Amino acid sequence: MKRMIKPLPFALFAAFTLTATGSALAAPDLKVALIAGKTGQLESYAKETETGFMLGLEYLTGGKMEINGRKLKVIVKDDQGKPDLSRTLLAEAYGDDKVDIAVGTTSSGAALAMLPVAKEYKKVLVVEPAVADEITGAKWNKYIFRTARNSTQDALAAASTLKSGSIAFLAQDYAFGHDAIKAGKEALAATGSKAKVVHEEYAPAAAADFTAPTQRLFDALKDKPQPRVLAIVWAGPNPMNKIADMKPERYGISLAPGGNILPVMKTWKSYAGTEGTINYYYGFPKNKMNDWLVAEHTKRFKAPPDMFTAGGMAAASAVVAALRKVPSGNGDQMVAAMEGMSFETPKGTMTFRKEDHQALQPMYHFRIKKDQKNEWDLLELVREIPASELPLPIRNKR
């Protein structure tokens, strides 16, 4: 005897159909990988980047963590500043986690190791905060975009403040340091400076004793034409205080530090009047996004945002803009959409240059304040250096 199958009531059938259709059509989460060196020498930079990135996503999505109705999922990975691990984690993000776009990393050496992985998977990598020129130069490929400034942008900003005299450099003995000094010498020529580089000194990245290299720098500078400037290019705990203890003023030598994170610059209060250049200081840019970042960060963390916090927010802005343009995450389509793309950041509007995908951005000439109202009131603005005044060469081969 055949069993009769009763038809579903129409209302129940309709509800079932709508539920099934809705589930089938529900868009998957948008996935972003953030890779940073959260343990190791540059961990403070990495943690700031992560904080800024998450604050940026919050600001740009109105707190919803959604883009066009799709949930935004961030997968954070710690590469410990190790190139091999960076490469592995990025491949894992693209291959296993199926992320639509990735951001990273802190160390320039680690970032360079990641570049071929982006090319292999044909997925976009937004580089933040690594600065080595090779990233958007000799080692670049079309899937690489950088929101961080590069070594040459740092160098051009510094060179714009050095018109004559004698310069010696102290830098770390690894990719970032060598890249920065090379860029520094080229920048002096590009800006028409008549200052002469008389010596370069490279110390181990984790050096604690600077006596010998500092004395060599002093000896190289002490009889050269004035002004005599010792330029310090250093990532991590800065040796400026130790060098100052050796009294460079005996030889008429001035120190010119590159900008650093706030906890480091807090120790420079006794060097009021000393000038340098920096890529971000919370009190300098005047725009809606920076106002929100400063207010919100100060409220939550009892301190203003730092340079790598602002960098993380800039990377978030680029990611959100890219995903709004190409929600499929297709790498080639995203490349086409991002070339020449402008986006808002705490520094104002940045634009990815079409030729090498380096974000063009302003820099800042600062002076250490004499009268500091509180522990974070450290710098005064001498001048904002617009991107148009930084003749950034194109170093890649398309």
N, C-alpha and C positions, 0 to 999 in steps of 0.2 A: 504494500500500500504506500503510495507516494505521500510524502510529508509536505504539507502546505507551508509555504513561506509567506508570512504576512508582510505586506509592504510597510515600510516605516511611515509613521504619520508625517505629513508634509512639513509641519513646523520643525519636527525633530530632524528630518532629512536636510532641511535648509540650514539648520544650525550646524549640523555635522559638516555639510559642504563648505560653509563659510569658515569653520574652524580649520578644516583640512587645507583649504585654499590659502587662508591667512598664514598658516604654518609654512606651507610650501613657498609662499612668496616673501616671507619675512627675510629682510636683508641681513646677511651675516655681519658680525662686528667688523669694524675697521681696526686693523692691528698695526701698532707701531712698536718697533724695538728701540730702546735707548741703551746703548752700550757705553759704559764709562769705567774709568779706573778708580773704583770706590775703595779699594785697599791699595796701599803703597804710597809712594812719595807724593803723588798728586791727588790724594783722596779728597782734600778740601776743595779742590777745583771741581772734581767730579760730583761731589755732594751739592755744591752750589748749582752746577749745571742741571742736575735732576730737579732741585727745588724750583729753579726758574722755568724749566720745561713744564712741570706740572702746574705751576701758577699760570703759565702762558695758556695752556689748554683750558684751564678753568675760566680765565678771562675771555678767551676767544669764543668759547662755547656758552657763555652766560651761565657757567656752573653746571650745565647739563651733561658735559662730556659726551656730546653727540654731534655728528655732522650730517646734516640732511636726514635726521631721524635715525641714523645708525649709531649704535653705541661705539665709543672709542675705547679700545683696550691698549694699555701701555705695558709692554714686557721689558722689565729692566734687567740687564745682565752686567755683571762685574768682570771686566777683563784683567783687573789687577795691573794694568799698564804693560801687559806682556803681549808682544806682537802675535805669537803663535796662538794664544788663547783668544785674542781679538778676532783673528781670522776664523777660528773654529766657531766662536759664538755668533758671528755674523752669518756664517753658512747655516748654522742651526736655526737662526731667526728666519732666514729666507726659506730654507728647505723644510724644516720640521714645524715651525710655528706659523709659517705661511703669512708673514707680515707683509703689509702693503708698502711700507717704507721704513727705513731705519735711520737712526741718528747716532753719531759717535765719531771719535772717542776723545779721551783726554790727552793722552800722549801722542806726539807726532809720529814716533816710531810705530806705535800700535795702529794709528790711523792709516799709515802708508801700507801696512800689511793687509788692511781691509779692502783696499781699492780694487784689486783683481777679483775679489769675491763678488762685489757689486756687478762687475762686468760679466762674470760667469753666470750669475742668476738673472741678469738683465733687470735689476731692481735699483731704485734710487737710494743713495746714501747721502744724507745731509751731514756734513762734517762740522762738528762743534765739540770742543773748542780748539782742537789742534791747529797749529798755525804754520807749519813748515811749508815753504813755497812749493816744494815738489808735489804736494797734494793737488794743487790746481796748476801744476807745471809739468815737469817731465814724466811723472808717474800717473797723471790724470787720465780718466776716461769719461765718456759722455754721461755716465750715470752718477757722477760725483758733483755735488753742489755744496758750497761752503758758506755758512752764515758767519762763522768766525772770521775775524780779520786775519790776514796772512803776515808773514815776517816782513815782507816788503812794505805793506801798509804801515806797520809799526815803524820801520826804518825811515820811510819817507816823511812821516810825521815828525820824528826826531830830527831828521836832517833839515827840515824847514826852520828849526830853531837854532841851528849851528851854521853860522855864515863864514867863519874864519877861525884861525888858530890851529891847535893840535889836539888830536883825539886818540885815546887808547881804549880798547875794548876788553872787558872781562865777561866771559860767557861759559856756559856749561859744555862739557866735552861730550856732546851727543847731537843728534840730528837737529834739535831745536836751536842749540847754541851756534853751531857752525852755519846753519841756514840764516840765522839772524844777523851774524856778522857779515856774511857775504852780501846779504841784502842791504846792510848798513852802508857798506862801502859803495855799492852801486847807487844807493839813494843819494849819497853826497854828490856824486857826479850828476845825477839826474836833476837835482834841484839847483845846480850851479854853485854849490858851496865851495869856498876856497879853503876850507878846513882840511888838514892833512892827517891821515891815519898813520900813527907812528909805531903802534904795537898792538898785537892781539894776544890775549892770554886765555887759555881754556883750562878749567879746573873740573875735577870729577863732579858729577851731578849731586852726590851726597857729601861733598867736601865740608869739613868743619873748621879746618885751619887754612886761612888765606894769607898767612904771613909771607911766604916765599913768592907766590904769584903777585901779590900786591906790591912787594918791594921791586920786583922786575918792572911792573907798570910805572911805579914812581920814577925809577931810574930812566925809563924810556921817555918820560914826559918832562922831567924837571928842567931841562935846558932848552926845551922847544918853544917856539913862539906862542905868546898868549893870544886868547885864553886857552888854558890847558884843561882839558875835560877828560875825566875817566868815566866812560859810559858803561853801565852795568846792565847786562841782559841776563835775567835769571828767572827760572820757574821754580816755585816753591819758596822756602825760607830764604830771604834775601840777605846777602853778606854785607850790605851797606854799612850797618852799624860796626861790624868788625873792621872794615876798611877805614871808616871814619876814626876809629880808635887809634889808627896809625898816623893820624894827623896829616892828611894830604895837603892841608893849607900851608904847611912848612915849605912846600915847593910851588905854591901858587896854583895848586890843582883843585878844581871843583868836581864834585861828584854829580853825575847825571843819571839818576835811576829811571828805569822804565816803570810805568805804573804797576802796581801790584795789588793783591787783595787787601781789604781793609785791615785785618789783624796785623799784617806786616807793616802797612803804612802808619798804623798807630804808633809804631816804635820810632818814627822819624820826626817826632815833634821838635827835637832839638836842632833840626836842620831847616828852620823857618827861612823862607826865601829861596831855597833850592828849587830849581825848575826841572821839569821833565815832560814827557808826553804819555798819554794813557788812552785806552780804547773806550773806557766808560768809567764814570764816577757818578754816583746817584744824584748829585746835586746839579749836574751840568745840563742834561737834555731837558727841554721844556715841551712836553707833549702829553696828551691824555693817557697813553699807555704807561709811560714812565711814572706819571703822577699816581696811577692806580698801583703800580708795582711797589713804589716807595711806601705809600700809605699802608698797603696790605701786608707787605713784608715786615714793616716796622711793627704793625699791630700784632702779627703772629709770632715773630721771632725776636722782638725787642731790639732790633738793629736794622739799619737800612740794607737794601740789596747790594750785592757786590758785582764785580765785572762779569764773573762767570754765571751769576744768576741772570743777569740781563742777557747774556749769550744764550742761555737755555731758553729764555722766553722768545728770543729771536728765532731760534730753531723751531720752536712750537708754532710760531706764526707762519713760517715757511711750510711746515708740514700741513697745517690746517688749510692754507691757501691751495696747496697742491692737491690735497684730497678732495677739496670742494670742486676743483677743476676736473679731476680724473678719479672719481670714486671707485673705479674698477681696480685701481692700483697697478694698471698696466705700465710697466717701466718705460717703454718707448713713448707711449702717449704722454706720460708724466714729464719725461725729458722735454718734449716739444712744448708742453704747457708752461714749464718752469723757466725755460730759456728767455731771458729778458723780463721775467716776472718781478714786479715790485710788491712789497709787503711791508706792513707796519711793524716796528720794533720799538723797544724802549729808547733807542737812539734816534728814532725818526724813521723815515722811509728808507729801506734798503732795496737794491735791485741786483738780481743775478745777471752778471754780464754774460751775454750770449756766447762769447768766444771761449770762456773757460769756467763759467758758472761760479766765479768768485763774487761774493756780495760786496758791492761798492757801498761805502759808508764813511761818515765823518770820524775824525779823531780829535783829541783835545790836548792843548798845551796848558799845563798846570803849574802852579806855584804852591809850595807848602806854606800853609797859613801861619802867621805869627800869633794871632789871637784866635784861639780855638775855643768855641763856646761849649762844646761837649766832646765826648770821646770819639765821636765819628765826624766831627767838623774839622776835616783835615786839609782839604785842598781848596784853592780858589782858581777860578777859570781865567787864564790869560787870554785864550782865544780858541774858539771852535775852528778846526781845520776842515773845511768841506771836502767831500770826496773829489770834487772837481779840481782841487789843488794838489791831489796826490796822483802823479803821473804813473799809474800802475802798469808795468809792462805785461804783455801776454807771453807766457812762457811755455805753453803747452803746444802739442802738435796734434791737430785734429785729424 
